[in-house]
Amino acid sequence: MGDIIEPDLKAAFSEVPELAGYAGPVERLGGLTNRVYRVGGFCVRLPGEGTEEYINRANEAVAAREAARAGVSPEVIHADAVSGLMVTRFIEGAVIMSPQNFASRKGSPARAGEAFARLHASGAEFPFRFELFAMIDEYLGVLSTKDVELPDGYHGVVKEAEGVRAALDAHPAALAPCHCDPLCENFLDTGETMWIVDWEYSGMNDPLWDLGDLSVEGVFSDAQDMEMMEAYFGRAPSAAEHGRVVIYKAMCDLLWTLWGLIQLANNNPADDFRAYADGRFGRCKALMASPDFAGHVEAVRKG
């Protein structure tokens, strides 16, 4: 077994008392930017190259522990704010989610909505404040130092999004502790409980960002959106609430386009990040140009 264990994973074994002397199997799990392993009853996360440019590991550790206290994330065993090493309990019997699993596993959008509701109502205070437009500026600043091209028309869409920003600002949301990066793979479903992992981008945010972003990542149908929202609110959403979710579906694609380009510039081999960025930007433009989008923005503006 020793031949297949990477040196920095071996180093983690010596750093974390709960892993000392471990001699069982090691299983590589998913991860776009980090390396994640199952090590017995634990999950070990090693940070990806270049992530220190845009991830605050101290903030992440606080959020992961608070989310565990809220009952929506596994217990944190070890979190090193300098190296980025994190060890959590492994959730037995859970399925790593994907768009296909969200479509096929009955009740999974509702379980995700319920998990978000528990998180957002937990009263936890995350150190970071997730500011959409400030993060767009920050990511553009990172990209200005790298040899990578923005998609055609990106700055024009950012300018167009000022109208969206004004509608959101007309009735500012009460900030709540949010995940902020709800990739399907960050959800683990037991069939009874939906767990959420990976708190790298977490912060205090408009809670409906989480719902809109998961809808995009999960390629949710209108019916799945409604199932998630009704479970989240305990009722049907208002026009303004539904509109905020739709707005954030577009805005998360606008932001994560830039994240994809940073991965491309950092030569991250986990995906074709040029295609990823171009695809997200194209989807953002298509949604903002759709016939219903202006109506959703107006509903949010009216409140």
Secondary structure by P-SEA (a helix, b strand, c coil): ccccccaaaaaaaaacccccccccbbbbbbbccbbbbbcccbbbbbbcccccccccaaaaaaaaaaaaaaccccccccccccccbbbbbbbcccccccaaaaacccaaaaaaaaaaaaaaaccccccccccaaaaaaaaaaaacccccccccaaaaaaaaaaaaaaaaacccccccccccccccccbbbcccbbbbcccccccccccaaaaaaaaaaacccaaaaaaaaaaaccccccaaaaaaaaaaaaaaaaaaaaaaaaaaaacccccaaaaaaaaaaaaaaaaaaccaaaaaaaaaaac
